[in-house]
Amino acid sequence: MRILICEDSTLLREGLVRLLADAGHEIVAALVDADGIGERVADARPDICILDVRLPPSFTDEGIRAALALRAQNPELPILVLSQYVEERYASELITSQGAALGYLLKDRVADVGEFLATVARIGDGATVLDPEVVAQLLTRRSRDERMSRLSERERTVLALIAEGRSNQAIAAAMFLSEASVEKYITSLFQKLDLEQDEHGNRRVLAALVHLEHGGSQPQNGAVR
C-alpha cells in the first residue's frame, strides 16, 4: 500500500517508516505536522494515512482535527489514528462520521509488530479497528436512549455478538442459524437502532457502541468489522 505518515516524534516516525517499508509498503510522505496535509494527500494519493492525534504547534488535537478534515475531503481514504490518550472531544465525531475504514489505537497498545502490521492491512482492506480503551472512554460521554427496548431477545443476542467483533458466519455458528437468518436479524436491529445504510460497515461499530453503553461486555480484541 501507499502510506502517508504524520507523526512529530522523530523516533516513532522513522520507526514507522522503516517498519512499514520493510513490510513491503511504499511511504509516500512522512510529515512532522499536519500543515498542508490536505494538499500532500491530493498530490501523493496514499492508500491509507497514519496520524498522531497530538501534533505541532500546540500538541493538543491538531492530528485528529486533520483526520476529520481529511475524512470530509476524502471520504474513501482509510485513516489510522495513533494516540497516547483518547481525545474525547473529536474521537466520537471521527468514529461515527461517514467514510471509509478507520482505526483508532493507543500507542502503548501497539507493542506487537505483527499485530500492528496486520491492523494496518485490515484497515487498508476496509475494516474498522478500535482500541477497547477508546471505546470504553467514549461510552462515558454517551447518553442512554430507548432504542435498545425496541430489540427482540434474539436481536439483542446478535447485537452482543457483533460487539464482540464476530462476523456473520461466526454469529450463525454460535446461534445455530443460517447466515441468511443472521443477515435478517442484523438488518432488523440496524433499522430499530436508527442506523442508516453504510457500505463501509460503520453501522456495526455504531451498533456495538449502543450495546456497550447499555451494559454489554466490551469487544475483547478491540476490533469490529
CORKA-V633114 format. One record per run of one state. SS is the DSSP state (@ for helix, = for strand, . for the rest). FROM is the first residue (numbers start at 1). LEN is the number of residues. If there is no record, write none. Layout:
BEGIN
SS&FROM&LEN, SS&FROM&LEN
END
This chain:
BEGIN
.&1&1, =&2&5, .&7&3, @&10&13, .&23&3, =&26&6, .&32&1, =&33&1, .&34&3, @&37&8, .&45&3, =&48&5, .&53&3, =&56&1, .&57&5, @&62&12, .&74&4, =&78&6, .&84&4, @&88&9, .&97&5, =&102&5, @&107&3, .&110&3, @&113&12, .&125&3, =&128&3, .&131&1, @&132&8, .&140&7, @&147&4, .&151&2, @&153&11, .&164&4, @&168&8, .&176&3, @&179&14, .&193&9, @&202&12, .&214&9, =&223&2, .&225&1
END
